[in-house]
Amino acid sequence: MAGKVSLANTDDIPDLLDIFWEAFSGPGEIVFPHTDDGRKWLQRSFENFLGQKSYYRPETKVAVVRNISNRPVALAIIHVVRPGQSISGQAWKTRWTRCEDIPGMNEEQLADFFEPLARAQYLVVGKEGHVFIELVMTKSGSRGKGYASALMEWATALADSLDIPCYLDAGVRGMGICDRSGFKAQDIETRYGGPPPCTPMLRSRKQQS
């Protein structure tokens, strides 16, 4: 049923890669190159997300919205971060995957993308357990149908069910949906030493009635 959120499986990986590459086309190709090596790294990352749970990294869920042909057209990469679990520095290597064995991937470029965001995240949530919405993206031909909102609602419901806050990094275009989902911008500029690369947004634990 179109518009319904479900969890991705390994059979969905080719479509997930296509959605990801479309979202990171143009300037994003510097970090996530649209090459055979870039596809190899990204495929391994999604296999990591969808694989067995590990104590050494957050539990990852890839939520999707499917079209009437049952193919994913929107996705969200969501991590359940346990209290005390590392999210800063090089934690992206265990969350996504290593790249030193893939010649066409530039570890420095990946670090420059992930690590400043992780620093901002740590300044907001520290070592507190939380749900981390890392990415939400929709194929261009399926935008404007509320799929991103449905994915956000799914992720925040997960956070509420676990009684923990929810964090994400918002770009300018995503501020409206974040506001509607109950997220509040966090002012960390002084502690960060300048403006962070994206706006850190936090949705507090669900208030008990």
C-alpha positions as YAML, in Angstrom:
chain: A
units: angstrom
residues:
- id: 1
  name: MET
  ca: [0.00, 0.00, 0.00]
- id: 2
  name: ALA
  ca: [1.57, 3.29, -1.10]
- id: 3
  name: GLY
  ca: [2.32, 5.67, 1.75]
- id: 4
  name: LYS
  ca: [2.63, 2.97, 4.39]
- id: 5
  name: VAL
  ca: [5.95, 2.76, 6.25]
- id: 6
  name: SER
  ca: [7.69, -0.61, 6.46]
- id: 7
  name: LEU
  ca: [11.21, -1.85, 7.11]
- id: 8
  name: ALA
  ca: [13.57, -2.44, 4.22]
- id: 9
  name: ASN
  ca: [15.21, -5.78, 3.51]
- id: 10
  name: THR
  ca: [18.32, -6.77, 1.59]
- id: 11
  name: ASP
  ca: [16.32, -7.27, -1.63]
- id: 12
  name: ASP
  ca: [15.59, -3.53, -1.54]
- id: 13
  name: ILE
  ca: [19.24, -2.46, -1.59]
- id: 14
  name: PRO
  ca: [19.44, -1.64, -5.34]
- id: 15
  name: ASP
  ca: [16.47, 0.75, -4.99]
- id: 16
  name: LEU
  ca: [17.88, 2.21, -1.77]
- id: 17
  name: LEU
  ca: [21.15, 2.96, -3.54]
- id: 18
  name: ASP
  ca: [19.31, 4.69, -6.37]
- id: 19
  name: ILE
  ca: [17.38, 6.89, -3.91]
- id: 20
  name: PHE
  ca: [20.57, 7.73, -2.05]
- id: 21
  name: TRP
  ca: [22.53, 8.58, -5.19]
- id: 22
  name: GLU
  ca: [19.79, 10.84, -6.48]
- id: 23
  name: ALA
  ca: [19.74, 12.71, -3.18]
- id: 24
  name: PHE
  ca: [23.54, 13.10, -3.23]
- id: 25
  name: SER
  ca: [23.97, 13.96, -6.89]
- id: 26
  name: GLY
  ca: [25.97, 17.01, -7.94]
- id: 27
  name: PRO
  ca: [28.16, 18.33, -5.10]
- id: 28
  name: GLY
  ca: [27.32, 15.28, -2.98]
- id: 29
  name: GLU
  ca: [29.24, 13.09, -5.41]
- id: 30
  name: ILE
  ca: [32.49, 14.43, -3.96]
- id: 31
  name: VAL
  ca: [31.75, 12.49, -0.77]
- id: 32
  name: PHE
  ca: [29.62, 9.70, -2.22]
- id: 33
  name: PRO
  ca: [31.01, 9.12, -5.73]
- id: 34
  name: HIS
  ca: [28.69, 7.65, -8.35]
- id: 35
  name: THR
  ca: [31.22, 5.02, -9.38]
- id: 36
  name: ASP
  ca: [31.63, 1.27, -9.03]
- id: 37
  name: ASP
  ca: [33.70, 1.81, -5.89]
- id: 38
  name: GLY
  ca: [31.14, 4.27, -4.54]
- id: 39
  name: ARG
  ca: [28.39, 1.72, -5.10]
- id: 40
  name: LYS
  ca: [30.47, -1.00, -3.42]
- id: 41
  name: TRP
  ca: [30.92, 1.14, -0.29]
- id: 42
  name: LEU
  ca: [27.28, 2.17, -0.18]
- id: 43
  name: GLN
  ca: [26.02, -1.38, -0.76]
- id: 44
  name: ARG
  ca: [28.22, -2.62, 2.07]
- id: 45
  name: SER
  ca: [26.89, 0.16, 4.30]
- id: 46
  name: PHE
  ca: [23.28, -0.85, 3.65]
- id: 47
  name: GLU
  ca: [24.18, -4.51, 4.20]
- id: 48
  name: ASN
  ca: [25.63, -3.37, 7.53]
- id: 49
  name: PHE
  ca: [22.44, -1.47, 8.38]
- id: 50
  name: LEU
  ca: [20.25, -4.44, 7.53]
- id: 51
  name: GLY
  ca: [22.51, -7.12, 8.98]
- id: 52
  name: GLN
  ca: [22.83, -8.64, 12.41]
- id: 53
  name: LYS
  ca: [22.74, -6.40, 15.46]
- id: 54
  name: SER
  ca: [26.05, -5.59, 17.12]
- id: 55
  name: TYR
  ca: [26.80, -4.38, 20.62]
- id: 56
  name: TYR
  ca: [29.49, -2.12, 19.17]
- id: 57
  name: ARG
  ca: [27.22, 0.10, 17.10]
- id: 58
  name: PRO
  ca: [23.72, 1.56, 17.34]
- id: 59
  name: GLU
  ca: [20.86, -0.61, 16.13]
- id: 60
  name: THR
  ca: [19.95, 0.67, 12.67]
- id: 61
  name: LYS
  ca: [16.55, 0.56, 11.02]
- id: 62
  name: VAL
  ca: [15.98, 1.51, 7.39]
- id: 63
  name: ALA
  ca: [12.34, 2.52, 7.05]
- id: 64
  name: VAL
  ca: [10.83, 2.90, 3.59]
- id: 65
  name: VAL
  ca: [7.68, 3.94, 1.79]
- id: 66
  name: ARG
  ca: [6.87, 1.81, -1.25]
- id: 67
  name: ASN
  ca: [5.03, 2.59, -4.46]
- id: 68
  name: ILE
  ca: [2.19, 0.51, -5.88]
- id: 69
  name: SER
  ca: [4.82, -1.80, -7.41]
- id: 70
  name: ASN
  ca: [6.18, -2.46, -3.90]
- id: 71
  name: ARG
  ca: [9.47, -0.72, -4.63]
- id: 72
  name: PRO
  ca: [10.95, 1.79, -2.16]
- id: 73
  name: VAL
  ca: [10.61, 5.42, -3.23]
- id: 74
  name: ALA
  ca: [11.49, 7.06, 0.10]
- id: 75
  name: LEU
  ca: [13.74, 6.01, 2.94]
- id: 76
  name: ALA
  ca: [14.91, 6.99, 6.39]
- id: 77
  name: ILE
  ca: [18.09, 5.76, 8.08]
- id: 78
  name: ILE
  ca: [17.37, 5.63, 11.79]
- id: 79
  name: HIS
  ca: [19.67, 4.56, 14.64]
- id: 80
  name: VAL
  ca: [18.72, 3.60, 18.18]
- id: 81
  name: VAL
  ca: [21.67, 4.87, 20.24]
- id: 82
  name: ARG
  ca: [22.02, 3.27, 23.66]
- id: 83
  name: PRO
  ca: [23.15, 5.30, 26.70]
- id: 84
  name: GLY
  ca: [26.91, 5.71, 26.68]
- id: 85
  name: GLN
  ca: [27.30, 4.48, 23.11]
- id: 86
  name: SER
  ca: [29.85, 6.39, 21.04]
- id: 87
  name: ILE
  ca: [28.46, 8.67, 18.34]
- id: 88
  name: SER
  ca: [31.38, 11.07, 17.88]
- id: 89
  name: GLY
  ca: [34.74, 10.93, 16.16]
- id: 90
  name: GLN
  ca: [35.13, 7.92, 13.88]
- id: 91
  name: ALA
  ca: [31.95, 6.16, 15.06]
- id: 92
  name: TRP
  ca: [30.61, 6.55, 11.50]
- id: 93
  name: LYS
  ca: [32.98, 3.77, 10.41]
- id: 94
  name: THR
  ca: [31.14, 1.16, 12.46]
- id: 95
  name: ARG
  ca: [27.72, 2.70, 11.81]
- id: 96
  name: TRP
  ca: [28.23, 2.76, 8.04]
- id: 97
  name: THR
  ca: [31.33, 0.80, 6.98]
- id: 98
  name: ARG
  ca: [35.06, 1.12, 6.59]
- id: 99
  name: CYS
  ca: [36.49, 2.33, 3.30]
- id: 100
  name: GLU
  ca: [40.25, 1.82, 3.41]
- id: 101
  name: ASP
  ca: [39.98, -1.32, 1.26]
- id: 102
  name: ILE
  ca: [38.02, 0.47, -1.48]
- id: 103
  name: PRO
  ca: [40.46, 2.55, -3.59]
- id: 104
  name: GLY
  ca: [37.84, 4.89, -5.03]
- id: 105
  name: MET
  ca: [36.55, 6.03, -1.64]
- id: 106
  name: ASN
  ca: [38.19, 8.96, 0.14]
- id: 107
  name: GLU
  ca: [38.21, 8.49, 3.91]
- id: 108
  name: GLU
  ca: [39.13, 12.11, 4.49]
- id: 109
  name: GLN
  ca: [36.09, 13.30, 2.52]
- id: 110
  name: LEU
  ca: [33.82, 10.94, 4.46]
- id: 111
  name: ALA
  ca: [35.30, 12.09, 7.77]
- id: 112
  name: ASP
  ca: [34.81, 15.74, 6.77]
- id: 113
  name: PHE
  ca: [31.14, 14.95, 6.12]
- id: 114
  name: PHE
  ca: [30.30, 12.80, 9.15]
- id: 115
  name: GLU
  ca: [32.53, 14.03, 11.96]
- id: 116
  name: PRO
  ca: [31.48, 17.71, 12.20]
- id: 117
  name: LEU
  ca: [27.85, 16.54, 12.32]
- id: 118
  name: ALA
  ca: [28.73, 14.01, 15.01]
- id: 119
  name: ARG
  ca: [30.42, 16.72, 17.08]
- id: 120
  name: ALA
  ca: [27.26, 18.84, 17.00]
- id: 121
  name: GLN
  ca: [25.17, 15.80, 17.90]
- id: 122
  name: TYR
  ca: [27.36, 15.03, 20.91]
- id: 123
  name: LEU
  ca: [27.07, 18.61, 22.16]
- id: 124
  name: VAL
  ca: [23.28, 18.23, 22.17]
- id: 125
  name: VAL
  ca: [22.70, 14.67, 23.43]
- id: 126
  name: GLY
  ca: [26.01, 13.73, 25.01]
- id: 127
  name: LYS
  ca: [25.92, 10.12, 26.19]
- id: 128
  name: GLU
  ca: [22.14, 10.00, 26.57]
- id: 129
  name: GLY
  ca: [20.24, 7.29, 24.76]
- id: 130
  name: HIS
  ca: [18.24, 8.61, 21.80]
- id: 131
  name: VAL
  ca: [16.85, 7.86, 18.37]
- id: 132
  name: PHE
  ca: [19.01, 9.43, 15.66]
- id: 133
  name: ILE
  ca: [17.31, 10.16, 12.34]
- id: 134
  name: GLU
  ca: [20.40, 10.38, 10.17]
- id: 135
  name: LEU
  ca: [18.86, 10.78, 6.72]
- id: 136
  name: VAL
  ca: [15.41, 11.07, 5.16]
- id: 137
  name: MET
  ca: [15.13, 11.15, 1.38]
- id: 138
  name: THR
  ca: [12.50, 10.72, -1.33]
- id: 139
  name: LYS
  ca: [12.89, 10.07, -5.05]
- id: 140
  name: SER
  ca: [12.18, 13.21, -7.05]
- id: 141
  name: GLY
  ca: [9.18, 11.70, -8.84]
- id: 142
  name: SER
  ca: [7.51, 10.80, -5.53]
- id: 143
  name: ARG
  ca: [7.94, 14.04, -3.62]
- id: 144
  name: GLY
  ca: [5.05, 16.12, -2.34]
- id: 145
  name: LYS
  ca: [3.03, 13.07, -1.28]
- id: 146
  name: GLY
  ca: [3.77, 13.19, 2.44]
- id: 147
  name: TYR
  ca: [6.25, 10.31, 2.42]
- id: 148
  name: ALA
  ca: [8.93, 12.17, 4.38]
- id: 149
  name: SER
  ca: [6.32, 13.18, 6.96]
- id: 150
  name: ALA
  ca: [5.22, 9.55, 7.27]
- id: 151
  name: LEU
  ca: [8.82, 8.45, 7.85]
- id: 152
  name: MET
  ca: [9.34, 11.16, 10.45]
- id: 153
  name: GLU
  ca: [6.15, 10.13, 12.23]
- id: 154
  name: TRP
  ca: [7.34, 6.52, 12.25]
- id: 155
  name: ALA
  ca: [10.72, 7.48, 13.72]
- id: 156
  name: THR
  ca: [9.30, 9.74, 16.42]
- id: 157
  name: ALA
  ca: [6.78, 7.06, 17.38]
- id: 158
  name: LEU
  ca: [9.72, 4.69, 17.80]
- id: 159
  name: ALA
  ca: [11.42, 7.20, 20.11]
- id: 160
  name: ASP
  ca: [8.21, 7.60, 22.10]
- id: 161
  name: SER
  ca: [7.82, 3.83, 22.45]
- id: 162
  name: LEU
  ca: [11.35, 3.67, 23.87]
- id: 163
  name: ASP
  ca: [10.79, 6.76, 26.05]
- id: 164
  name: ILE
  ca: [13.88, 8.52, 24.71]
- id: 165
  name: PRO
  ca: [14.49, 11.78, 22.83]
- id: 166
  name: CYS
  ca: [14.97, 12.01, 19.07]
- id: 167
  name: TYR
  ca: [17.76, 13.91, 17.29]
- id: 168
  name: LEU
  ca: [18.46, 14.96, 13.72]
- id: 169
  name: ASP
  ca: [20.50, 17.44, 11.69]
- id: 170
  name: ALA
  ca: [18.26, 19.69, 9.60]
- id: 171
  name: GLY
  ca: [19.00, 21.55, 6.41]
- id: 172
  name: VAL
  ca: [17.12, 24.68, 5.40]
- id: 173
  name: ARG
  ca: [14.55, 22.80, 3.32]
- id: 174
  name: GLY
  ca: [13.77, 20.38, 6.14]
- id: 175
  name: MET
  ca: [13.07, 22.89, 8.90]
- id: 176
  name: GLY
  ca: [9.30, 22.97, 8.35]
- id: 177
  name: ILE
  ca: [8.76, 19.24, 8.63]
- id: 178
  name: CYS
  ca: [11.03, 19.15, 11.70]
- id: 179
  name: ASP
  ca: [8.98, 21.87, 13.39]
- id: 180
  name: ARG
  ca: [5.75, 20.03, 12.63]
- id: 181
  name: SER
  ca: [7.22, 16.84, 14.06]
- id: 182
  name: GLY
  ca: [7.98, 18.49, 17.40]
- id: 183
  name: PHE
  ca: [11.70, 19.16, 16.98]
- id: 184
  name: LYS
  ca: [13.32, 22.28, 18.39]
- id: 185
  name: ALA
  ca: [16.50, 23.89, 17.08]
- id: 186
  name: GLN
  ca: [19.40, 23.75, 19.54]
- id: 187
  name: ASP
  ca: [21.72, 26.73, 19.95]
- id: 188
  name: ILE
  ca: [25.23, 25.29, 20.22]
- id: 189
  name: GLU
  ca: [27.11, 27.87, 18.15]
- id: 190
  name: THR
  ca: [29.21, 29.18, 21.06]
- id: 191
  name: ARG
  ca: [30.21, 25.72, 22.25]
- id: 192
  name: TYR
  ca: [30.76, 24.52, 18.69]
- id: 193
  name: GLY
  ca: [33.02, 27.48, 17.92]
- id: 194
  name: GLY
  ca: [30.87, 28.79, 15.07]
- id: 195
  name: PRO
  ca: [27.84, 27.68, 13.08]
- id: 196
  name: PRO
  ca: [27.55, 23.87, 12.80]
- id: 197
  name: PRO
  ca: [27.15, 22.44, 9.26]
- id: 198
  name: CYS
  ca: [23.43, 21.80, 9.81]
- id: 199
  name: THR
  ca: [20.91, 22.87, 12.42]
- id: 200
  name: PRO
  ca: [20.87, 20.40, 15.33]
- id: 201
  name: MET
  ca: [17.27, 19.55, 16.23]
- id: 202
  name: LEU
  ca: [15.99, 17.75, 19.31]
- id: 203
  name: ARG
  ca: [12.58, 16.31, 20.10]
- id: 204
  name: SER
  ca: [12.29, 15.71, 23.83]
- id: 205
  name: ARG
  ca: [11.03, 12.55, 25.44]
- id: 206
  name: LYS
  ca: [7.28, 12.21, 25.23]
- id: 207
  name: GLN
  ca: [5.62, 13.98, 28.11]
- id: 208
  name: GLN
  ca: [3.68, 11.57, 30.27]
- id: 209
  name: SER
  ca: [0.12, 12.64, 31.08]
...
